[in-house]
Amino acid sequence: MLSVIMPVYNAEKAIEAIINKVNGLPIEKEIIVVDDCSKDNTAAILRSLSFVNLKVIHHGSKRGKAAAVRTGVENSTGEFILIQDVNLGYGLNDYSKLLEAIKNSGVDIVLGSRFRKMRQGNFFLSILFGIKLKDWFSRCQLVRRESLLKLLPELKSANIAFEILTKAIRKKMRIIEVPISQ
């Protein structure tokens, strides 16, 4: 099963639409939304939603995106975890493709790549980290639960996708890229 973690803060304009889109995807999943003490109507919107596979968790104080992701992962049950940014809808139609890739390849992380060719900044990072990736800043990552749990205690940054990727590389985790739609 897939656990889709959505860390949110002041997301009243996008939260309902992204949850409805993810919920409508034809795959077995749970959706875990962690509201990091939003000051707008996000909490009220989340209270109005009711899906069997939706868990909503509210932080009592603002703790940051990394803490929201940690809370979501700790409350998830899926074998695979995808952290979905509520403001970015790319990759939504590619969940099945990412799941197929991770199941068939046995890797730790499948990175959804928006690019078909290496770009200059990505080329530099590929040299620096010793792994050739076309989309270092993709926020579309599918991670095996057991692999993410090894990284979880170290995650602190708001740029959680890049941090997961770099820490996974340092721990010699296996990573592949799969092209995604934008």
N, C-alpha and C positions, 0 to 999 in steps of 0.2 A: 504494500500500500504506500501511497505517496502522502507525505505531510507537507502542506503548503503553509509556510510561516510568513505572516504579514506584520512586520513591525510598523506601527503607525503613530504619527503625531500631527495633530491639526490637519486631518485628511478628509474633512467633511465633503469636499467637492468631488472626491474620487472614490471614496471607500465603498459605497454601495454598488457602484457600477463594476468595480474590479472584483468584488466578492461574487456578484451575480455571474460575471464572465467565467471566473474560475469554477464556480459551482456547476455551471452548465457544461463543462468539459466532460466527455464520456470516458472517464477513468475513475478507478477507485481511489478516493482521496479523503483526507480530513483537512479542513481549513482552520488554522489557528491564528487569530488576530490578537496582537498584543498592543493595546493602547497605552502609550507612554505618557499618560497624564495630559491628554490634549486639553487645550483651553477653549476650543470651538465646540461645535455640535457633534463631533465624532462619536463620543460615548453614547449620546442619545440615538444616533443613527444605528450604531451597533446593537443597542438594546432592542431596537425595532425589528432586527433581522432574526429569522428563525429557520435554521436548516439543521437537519439531523447531524450533519457532518461538520458543523461550525462550532468552534470553541472560541469564546471571547474572554480575554484576560485583561484586567485594568491594573496598571501600576498606580500606586497611591501617590507617587511623586515622580518627577521627571528623572529618569536614570540613564537615558541615552539609547541609541539604536542597538549597540552591541548587547546591552542588558536586555532589551526587548527580544532580540534574537535568542539569547540564552534562555529566557523564560519560555519562549515558544518551543524551542527544542526540548527543554526539560518536560514540557507538557504534551509532547507529540508521541505517537505510537508507530508511525510508518517506518518501513525499512529504508526508504529514500526520503530526502528532505530537499525542498526547493524554497529559497527565500525570495518572496515576490515583493518587489517594490511597488507600492500602490500607485505611484505617479508614472511608472513605466509599464506599459502593457505589452512590450515586445516579448516574444517567446511564448505567449499564451497558447498559440495554436500549435506549438511544438513540444508540449509536455510529453505526448506519446512517443515522439521521436527520441527525446532525451531519455525517457524510461527504457525504451528498447535498446538504446546504445549502452546504457550503464549495465543492463542485465546481460547483454550479449558479450560485452568486452571484459567484464570483471574489474573495471577501473574503479578508483575511489571517487573521482569527480568527472562529470561531463559538463564542459563549458559550452554554452550556446554562443556561437560566433556570428556576429552581424557582418563580418567582413570576409571576403573571398581571397583577398590579397593582404600581405603583411604591410602595415603602415609604419612610418618612420619611428614613432614613439614605441610602438610594439616591437620593432626590430631591436631597439636599444635595450628594452626590458628582457627580450629573449636572450640577448648576449649576456646581460647582467646575471640573470637567473639560470642560464644554461638549459632552457627549454623553449622550443619554438612554438609560440602561440600567436595567432592573428588578432585576437581580441582580449587583451589583458584587462580591459575595463568593463567587460560584459557583466551585467547584473543578473544574468540568466545562468545559474549554476545548479546542477542537480548533484547532490552529495549523498553517499552512503551514510546512513545514520552512525554506524560504528566509527567511521572515519571522522565525521564532524564532531562526535563526542570527544575524540582525542585532541581536537583543536579548540574546543569550546572554552576551556579555562583561560586560554591565552588571548581571546578576542576582546578588543577594547575600543577599536576605531569605529567611527561613524561610516567609514568607507569599508564596510564589512565584506563585500564581495572580493575586493582586492586583497584584503587582509587574509581571508580564507585561502585564496589562491596562493599567496606568497608563503604562508605558513605551511600549507600542504606541500609545496615544492621543497621547502627546507626539510620536511619530514619524509621526503622521498615517496610521497603518495603518487599513484598513477593517475594521470590526467589526459583526457582527449577532448578535442573540439568537434562539435557537430554544427553545421550551418543551420541558422534559424532565420525565420522571416522577421521583418522589422515592422 
